[in-house]
Amino acid sequence: MSEKTMSARFDPELYEEILEYAQEKGIPKTRALRELTKEGVKKWRLTKALSLYKDGKITIWKASRIARIPLSKMVEIAASEKIPIHFSEEDLERDFKAVFGETF
């Protein structure tokens, strides 16, 4: 996959924070920006997944797929956030079929 270029404007405070991060890590500011953006996207995906799961709109399995983390990790995170694990028999059957096919 080829890389894409994107330009953005930052307020002076955020710009300085990006520079500070780059200096602490000893890396160029463009790499620092990529790393910080990647972390921000990961956090956004996790927050989105937890919110949808908490609202009962998706299963914990689907939340783990949205967040792009293992199911076991998603269960740990949900528990640490005091989000109850709600998993019906239908959810279990659907998830098994998704993973193992129609026969399990």
C-alpha positions, 0 to 999 in steps of 0.5 A: 500500500502506498502512503498518502500525504495530508497537510493540516494546520495546528494551533500553536499550543498543539504544534508545540506539543507535537514538537515536544513529543518528537524531541522526547522520542528523538524522532522527526516531527513527521514521524511524531505526528504519524505516531500520535495520529495512529494512537488517536485513531486507536483510541477513537476506535476503542471509544466508539466500540465501547459506546456502541456495545454499552448502548446494546447496539453491537455484541462484545465480539463486534466491538472487538472487531471495530476496535481491532483488538482481541476479544479477550482484551475487549472483555478486559477493557469493558470490565475495567470500564465497569461496562456489564458483559451482556451476551445472550445465547443468540449472540453466542450462536451468531458469533460461533457461526461467524467464526466457525461457519454454520456447523459447530 
